[in-house]
Every structure is written in structure tokens, then in C-alpha cells.
Amino acid sequence: MTRHTLFVCKSCSATIAHKDVTDDTITEGVLLLKHLQKLQQNRSIESELNVEAVGCLWTCDRPCAVAFSAPDKATYLFTKVPANADEALLQFGELYLNSKAGDIPWKQFPEVLQSAEVAKIPSILEGKD
């Protein structure tokens, strides 16, 4: 089975400068990661969606940032993710898992994610000229 990953930037913070974040700092990104992991334990997508911390997604002026990625699918990078978006992110994850190429129409995004900034990065297709 193709592995789908939700990357969560653990250094994201609207209140702490990036240069001041250490491995022990509890940032908004760390809190989001913990909420996602706790919610995910009770959902059926637990084994199919890997929620993984990443040190930095380089969107420091637009915290919190997350990215959905899978082989042969478009990647979605969300920035300015609201603090209450944990459930919505897992809902989006279900849409992403069930899509063939990672194409999710914006109107299907959970409402709380419609206020976030998003970039859709096309997949790299092997052998396509």
C-alpha cells in the first residue's frame, strides 16, 4: 500500500522567533502534532496516514504549516493553519487517501482549512516527457 504522510512543522510558532526554538520548545506546531496524533489513534486511517514531525517547512512567517505527500500524488502545503484545524486536517487526509492522483477540489476542503493558505505541487511522473 502507498504510504501517505502528513508532515507537521514542529518549529512553527506565531509567538516565538524561529531562532529561539529548541528541541524542547512547545510551539504551536508541536501542540498541533500532539493533537493530530491523539485524534488519529481513534480513526480508521491510523495505519494509512503517517503523521510525522518535520523540523521546519520554511514558512516561518506563515505558521503553522503542514504538508500532505504521497508517491505519484500531488503534494499539498498548507500555511497559516488555524489552531483548531486538527480534525479538519484528518478529514482532508481521508480525502487525500481516497483520491487517485491527490486532486482535491477546493470546495471539498473542510471549512476551517479554506481560510488557510495552500499550495498544490504536482507529482513527478516517471517517464513522462
C-alpha positions as CSV (number, residue, x, y, z in Angstrom):
1,M,0.0,0.0,0.0
2,T,1.2,3.5,-0.8
3,R,2.3,5.4,2.2
4,H,0.7,8.8,2.7
5,T,2.3,11.3,5.1
6,L,1.1,14.4,6.8
7,F,4.2,16.4,7.7
8,V,3.8,18.9,10.6
9,C,6.3,21.6,11.2
10,K,7.3,21.4,14.8
11,S,9.1,24.7,14.8
12,C,6.1,26.7,13.7
13,S,5.1,29.5,16.1
14,A,3.4,32.8,15.8
15,T,4.7,33.9,19.2
16,I,8.3,32.5,19.3
17,A,11.0,33.6,16.9
18,H,12.4,30.7,14.9
19,K,15.9,31.3,16.2
20,D,14.6,30.9,19.7
21,V,13.0,27.5,19.1
22,T,14.9,24.5,20.6
23,D,14.1,20.8,20.6
24,D,12.3,21.3,24.0
25,T,10.2,24.3,22.9
26,I,6.4,23.7,22.9
27,T,5.4,25.6,19.8
28,E,2.0,25.8,18.1
29,G,3.4,23.2,15.7
30,V,4.2,20.8,18.5
31,L,0.8,21.2,20.0
32,L,-0.9,20.6,16.6
33,L,1.2,17.5,16.1
34,K,0.2,16.1,19.5
35,H,-3.5,16.8,18.9
36,L,-3.3,15.1,15.5
37,Q,-1.6,12.1,16.9
38,K,-4.1,11.7,19.7
39,L,-7.1,12.1,17.3
40,Q,-5.5,9.7,14.8
41,Q,-5.4,6.9,17.4
42,N,-9.2,6.8,17.3
43,R,-9.6,6.9,13.5
44,S,-9.6,4.2,10.8
45,I,-6.8,5.9,8.8
46,E,-4.3,5.4,11.5
47,S,-2.3,2.8,9.6
48,E,-2.6,4.5,6.2
49,L,-1.7,8.1,7.1
50,N,1.6,8.6,8.7
51,V,1.7,11.8,10.9
52,E,5.3,12.9,11.1
53,A,7.1,15.8,12.6
54,V,9.5,17.8,10.5
55,G,12.0,20.3,11.8
56,C,11.0,23.2,9.6
57,L,8.9,23.7,6.4
58,W,10.5,27.2,5.8
59,T,7.2,29.1,6.1
60,C,8.2,30.8,9.3
61,D,6.2,34.0,8.5
62,R,3.1,31.9,8.0
63,P,2.8,29.4,10.9
64,C,1.5,26.7,11.4
65,A,2.5,24.7,8.3
66,V,1.7,21.2,7.3
67,A,2.1,19.2,4.1
68,F,0.4,16.1,2.7
69,S,2.5,14.0,0.4
70,A,2.5,10.5,-1.2
71,P,4.2,8.9,-4.2
72,D,2.6,9.7,-7.5
73,K,0.2,12.2,-6.0
74,A,0.1,16.0,-5.8
75,T,1.6,17.4,-2.6
76,Y,-0.4,20.0,-0.6
77,L,1.3,22.6,1.6
78,F,-0.9,24.4,4.0
79,T,0.3,27.5,5.8
80,K,-1.5,29.8,8.3
81,V,-3.3,26.7,9.5
82,P,-5.7,27.7,12.3
83,A,-5.1,26.2,15.8
84,N,-8.4,24.4,15.7
85,A,-7.7,22.6,12.4
86,D,-6.6,19.2,13.8
87,E,-9.9,17.4,13.0
88,A,-10.1,19.2,9.6
89,L,-6.6,18.1,8.7
90,L,-7.5,14.4,9.3
91,Q,-10.7,14.9,7.3
92,F,-8.6,16.3,4.4
93,G,-6.3,13.3,4.9
94,E,-9.2,11.0,4.2
95,L,-10.0,12.8,1.0
96,Y,-6.3,12.7,0.1
97,L,-6.1,9.0,0.8
98,N,-9.1,8.2,-1.3
99,S,-8.0,10.3,-4.3
100,K,-6.2,8.6,-7.2
101,A,-3.8,11.5,-8.0
102,G,-4.2,13.7,-5.0
103,D,-6.6,16.1,-6.7
104,I,-9.0,17.5,-4.1
105,P,-11.3,20.2,-5.3
106,W,-11.1,23.3,-3.1
107,K,-14.9,23.2,-2.4
108,Q,-14.4,19.8,-0.7
109,F,-11.8,21.2,1.7
110,P,-13.1,21.2,5.3
111,E,-14.3,24.7,6.0
112,V,-11.7,25.6,8.6
113,L,-8.9,24.8,6.0
114,Q,-10.5,27.1,3.4
115,S,-9.1,30.1,5.4
116,A,-5.5,28.6,5.3
117,E,-3.1,29.4,2.5
118,V,-2.5,26.4,0.3
119,A,-0.1,25.4,-2.5
120,K,-0.7,22.3,-4.7
121,I,2.6,20.9,-6.1
122,P,2.2,18.4,-8.9
123,S,3.6,14.9,-8.6
124,I,6.7,13.8,-10.5
125,L,5.6,11.2,-13.1
126,E,8.2,8.7,-14.1
127,G,8.9,8.5,-17.8
128,K,6.7,11.5,-18.7
129,D,8.3,13.9,-21.2
